[in-house]
Amino acid sequence: MSGTPCDTPQRPTFLGLEPLIVARLEATVRSSLQVPVLSTADIAGATEASLPKPSVRVAYGGHQVVQAGAQLPAGWALIEQTWIVVPAVRNVRDIRAGAAPRADASPLCDAVLDALDGWAPGCGYGPLKSVTPGLRPATLDGCTYVPLAFTSRFRRTTQCT
């Protein structure tokens, strides 16, 4: 891979943005706030109780074909993906009103937004753009989860090169 986390600089893979996002958050959020960043593989099969808090979790949030056919070469499509990044904290002080866990989550949310909104990962992926997530924040048993969503566009071909 010669120093870059992507296989080919101009040919993104369908789920190849996840390790780039995780690496970016590791280099920013984890290094500055000492908070673990969890990928889909880290979360798969784990129970919520076993996952560290605070933490930042990265998950694929779906995609849509933005453009296909006539305006692009045959076999190509412009894909827009959504990635969900969820800062998670646990704080049982003031559990009823939830002010303490929200106060703990706020710096994590800011750090994620600072790291990802407008960031251009390269490797054929367009800059990330903060969008409204399809999920609402939640507080359960003293744990607060604040979903943040980001989109990125890339061109994908169905033809071999």
C-alpha positions in Angstrom: 0.0 0.0 0.0 3.0 2.3 -0.1 2.1 4.8 2.6 -1.6 5.3 1.7 -4.5 3.5 3.4 -6.3 3.0 0.0 -5.6 0.4 -2.6 -5.5 2.6 -5.6 -5.6 6.4 -5.4 -8.3 6.9 -8.0 -10.3 3.7 -7.6 -12.3 3.7 -4.3 -13.8 0.5 -3.1 -17.4 0.4 -2.0 -16.8 0.2 1.8 -13.2 1.5 1.7 -14.1 4.8 3.3 -14.6 3.2 6.7 -10.9 2.6 7.5 -10.1 6.1 6.3 -12.6 7.6 8.6 -11.4 5.4 11.5 -7.8 6.4 10.8 -8.7 10.1 10.7 -10.6 9.8 14.0 -7.8 7.8 15.6 -5.3 10.6 14.6 -7.5 13.4 15.9 -10.1 12.4 18.5 -8.3 9.4 20.0 -4.9 11.2 20.2 -6.4 14.5 21.7 -9.2 13.1 23.9 -7.8 9.6 24.6 -11.1 8.1 23.5 -11.2 4.8 21.5 -12.6 4.7 18.0 -14.6 1.6 17.2 -15.2 0.3 13.6 -18.0 -2.0 12.5 -15.7 -5.0 13.1 -15.1 -3.8 16.7 -18.8 -3.5 17.4 -19.9 -6.7 15.6 -20.8 -9.4 18.1 -20.1 -7.3 21.1 -22.7 -6.5 23.8 -23.3 -2.8 24.5 -22.2 -3.4 28.1 -18.8 -4.6 26.9 -18.1 -1.6 24.6 -16.0 1.2 26.2 -17.6 4.5 27.1 -16.6 7.1 26.2 -16.0 6.0 22.7 -16.7 7.0 19.1 -18.3 4.4 16.8 -18.2 4.4 13.0 -20.9 2.5 11.0 -22.0 2.4 7.4 -25.3 4.3 7.0 -26.4 3.4 3.4 -26.0 4.8 0.0 -27.8 6.1 -3.1 -26.9 6.3 -6.7 -26.8 10.0 -7.5 -26.0 9.8 -11.2 -25.8 6.9 -13.6 -26.0 6.3 -17.3 -26.0 9.1 -19.9 -23.9 11.7 -18.0 -21.2 9.2 -17.0 -19.2 6.6 -19.1 -21.0 3.3 -19.5 -20.6 1.1 -16.4 -20.0 4.1 -14.1 -22.2 5.5 -11.3 -21.8 8.4 -8.9 -22.5 7.0 -5.4 -23.2 9.0 -2.3 -22.6 7.2 0.9 -23.7 8.1 4.4 -21.5 7.2 7.4 -22.8 7.4 10.9 -20.4 8.4 13.7 -21.7 8.0 17.2 -20.0 9.5 20.2 -21.1 7.5 23.3 -20.6 8.4 26.9 -21.7 7.1 30.3 -22.5 9.3 33.2 -25.0 8.5 35.8 -24.9 11.9 37.6 -28.2 13.7 37.0 -29.5 10.7 35.2 -33.1 12.0 35.1 -32.4 15.3 33.4 -29.3 14.0 31.4 -27.4 17.3 31.6 -24.1 15.6 32.8 -23.9 13.0 30.0 -24.8 15.6 27.4 -22.0 17.8 28.8 -19.6 14.8 28.5 -20.7 14.1 24.9 -20.4 17.7 23.7 -16.6 17.8 23.4 -16.6 14.4 21.6 -19.2 15.7 19.1 -17.2 18.8 18.5 -14.0 16.8 18.0 -15.8 14.5 15.5 -17.3 17.4 13.6 -13.9 19.2 13.5 -12.2 16.1 12.2 -14.6 15.0 9.5 -16.8 17.9 8.3 -15.1 19.1 5.1 -12.3 16.6 5.3 -11.1 15.2 2.0 -10.0 11.7 2.5 -8.5 11.3 -1.0 -8.3 7.8 -2.5 -11.1 8.7 -5.0 -13.6 9.8 -2.3 -15.1 13.2 -2.2 -14.9 15.5 0.9 -17.2 14.5 3.8 -20.1 16.8 4.4 -22.1 16.9 7.7 -25.8 16.0 7.2 -28.8 15.5 9.4 -28.7 11.9 10.7 -31.7 9.7 10.4 -31.3 8.8 14.1 -32.0 10.9 17.2 -29.8 11.2 20.2 -30.7 8.8 23.0 -29.9 8.3 26.7 -30.4 4.8 28.1 -29.3 3.7 31.6 -26.9 6.7 31.9 -25.4 6.2 28.5 -25.8 8.9 25.9 -25.4 8.4 22.2 -25.3 11.3 19.7 -25.4 10.2 16.1 -23.6 12.4 13.6 -23.9 11.7 9.9 -21.5 12.5 7.0 -21.8 11.9 3.3 -19.2 11.5 0.6 -19.4 10.9 -3.1 -17.3 8.7 -5.3 -17.4 7.3 -8.8 -17.7 3.5 -9.0 -17.3 1.4 -12.1 -18.7 -2.1 -12.8 -16.0 -2.7 -15.4 -12.6 -4.3 -14.7 -9.6 -2.1 -15.3 
